């Protein structure tokens, strides 16, 4: 069971990295682009189904993606149960 908790903790860290990177402007020549693509490849398969159920929330002229928060809460609950 400790391995599952460790994996969940690593995924939570990667999820935080994704949220932080989403606030940084990226161009095609950015040195961070490979990291962004790696983090997206890891997190998107989990976030996409949540986004289908709970689409981004429209706030003024922008959209707020709630899927990372929802996934975070679910992982904390699962981790607590383990």
N, C-alpha and C positions, 0 to 999 in steps of 0.2 A: 504493500500500500504506500510505502514511503516514496517509491518511484513515481507513482501516479501524482502524489502531492508535489514532488519535485518538478515534474513535467508541467503541472498546472502553474506552479510558481514561475517557471521560465516563460510560459506562454503569457502570463500576466505582465511580466517585464517587457516582452516583445510587443505586447499590446500598448503599453505606455510609450514605448519608443515610437510606435506607429502614430499615436496621437500627437506626440511632440513633433515628429517629422512632418506631419500634415500641416503644421503652421509655418513651416519654412518654405520659402519660394524655391522651386527646383527648375533648373534649365537642363537641356540635353547634355551640356558639358560639365555638369556638376559632379564633384568628386563623391558626393553622397548618394548619387543616383543608384549605384549598385546595391547599397545598403537599403535604400527605399524599396527597390524591387524585391530584394530578399525578404524584407519584413512584410511587404504586401503579399508575397507568395505564401508566407506562413499563415498570416492572419485572415486573408480574404475568404478562404473556404469556410471559416467559422462565421465571419461577419456577414457574408452575402445572404445566407438563409434568414438571418435575423432581420436584415434590411428589407427582405421581401415581406416579412410580417409587419415590421414597424418601419415604414419609409421615413426618410429624413424629414424633420420638422421644419416647416417654413416659418422663418422669423424675419419679418421685413423683406429685404431683398436677398437674403441668404438662406441656406438650408443647414440645419444642425443635425448631424448624423448621430443618432442615439445608440446605434448598434454596439459601439465599444463599451458604453456604460452598461448596457443590458448584459453583454457577454461577461463583463467584469463581475457583475452581481451574481450571475449564475455560477461562475467559477468559484467565487467565494463561498456560495452556499454548498456546492458539491465538495469543495475542499474541507469545509466545516463538518460535513457529514462523514468524511473519510477519517 
